[in-house]
Amino acid sequence: MAAQTQTIQVPNDAELMQAQADLWRHSLYYLTSMGLRCAVELGIPTTIHGLGGAATVPDLMAALSLPENKLPFFRRLMRVLATARVFASADGGETERFRLTPLSRILVDGVVADEHHSQRCFVLGTTSRHYVDAAFALSEWFKKDLASPVPSPFEDLHGARLFDESTPLLDPELDATVNEGLAAHDNLGIGTLFRECRDLFKGVRSLTDCCGRHGATARAIVKAYPHIKCTVLDLPRLVDHAPRDGVVNYVAGDAFQCTIPPAQAVMLKLVLHHLSDDDCVKILAQCKKAIPSRKEGGKLIVIDILVEPSLGPVMFEAQLMMDMLMMVNTRGRQRNENDWHDLFMTAGFSDYKIVKKLGARAVFEVYL
Ligand SMILES: C[S@@+](CC[C@H](N)C(=O)[O-])C[C@H]1O[C@@H](n2cnc3c(N)ncnc32)[C@H](O)[C@@H]1O
């Protein structure tokens, strides 16, 4: 350990006050996460939606059948969540009404509507005991000399990997929640993709969605572009439960080992950020074998997070949080453009372009 110096530069008065406020915020952000979890568990967004999109605290408490003496506490929870823009509030005081915001609208459950994918299970999964315990073990994990490939803190602590067959053995309820959360998370914004990237699927006659789960994205592509012949490749445990209605073809297999079904375009949507660089290169090299040259209209479509400080502090912080999420729970990471360039080139592709940046994500076309 470095020798300790006996002097320190003490912050000035203004810096000290700010430092203390920052210390409170950063030490206590978990209470925002748990407040959000509490809101989802109680069903507050769904209840406000049921009450017409805005409600006073007494109305909400009555609809949720909460004991009257919890009213002052509930008001404090709602105040924190409104400050975090989970809800919006109008007319402070006794008549204060809380409204849904875009964030709480995507937490409303039980609504069947195009492009609505309730993110309730994303919140429940990411704030679950298993995730939080893994984050709690971070400093111990850093100190351990673990052989490569280095397991994530989640894997090291729980002896199971997320999103594979070991998760249900660890906890079937966690497995169900994280899978539902992942599906909702990955399906969010498909309509935006079609609206913003009109040329992406233009001229594509066949497409393989590699690691495409039950085919929600592939089915949406076929709905928007009925001429595209879509195939979904995923593990047998997923494909065995996929709908057999002929809208898309399903192939069960391990993308690292099997032949990826050849197509004019192969897509990897929100797959690579779960994987280490080595595994990304392996899977990219597999995808490469499935597509024709650029001249023949072949391309790989990658849709994933593109880390960029220029997106502004809020979006950049969200991307870094997603990177920490990957570090604590998977072997993957979020990547900047240099990282993506290196992956594509190492896997043997010759060129790529960023078709569009969509919030925290980007759409890449990658060519042989
Ligand atoms: C993050 S999800 C993919 C999300 C999906 N592309 C989407 O946008 O909805 C990862 C998927 O990869 C699948 N997967 C994991 N390992 C795989 C492998 N070795 N071969 C094929 N699929 C795999 C999982 O079963 C899971 O469905």
The ligand as an ORCA input file, in Angstrom:
! r2SCAN-3c Opt
* xyz 0 1
  C     -30.067    -10.733    -25.264
  S     -30.936    -12.015    -25.964
  C     -31.122    -11.556    -27.610
  C     -32.115    -10.586    -27.880
  C     -32.754    -10.667    -29.238
  N     -31.806    -10.601    -30.306
  C     -33.719     -9.526    -29.294
  O     -33.353     -8.458    -29.793
  O     -34.837     -9.677    -28.780
  C     -29.770    -13.250    -26.179
  C     -30.299    -14.453    -26.901
  O     -29.183    -15.232    -27.296
  C     -29.518    -16.585    -27.161
  N     -28.260    -17.342    -27.095
  C     -27.371    -17.346    -26.093
  N     -26.334    -18.129    -26.386
  C     -26.591    -18.635    -27.624
  C     -25.910    -19.518    -28.486
  N     -24.747    -20.035    -28.118
  N     -26.457    -19.832    -29.668
  C     -27.653    -19.304    -30.046
  N     -28.353    -18.443    -29.264
  C     -27.827    -18.127    -28.077
  C     -30.315    -16.630    -25.896
  O     -31.086    -17.800    -25.818
  C     -31.142    -15.353    -26.027
  O     -32.353    -15.606    -26.670
*
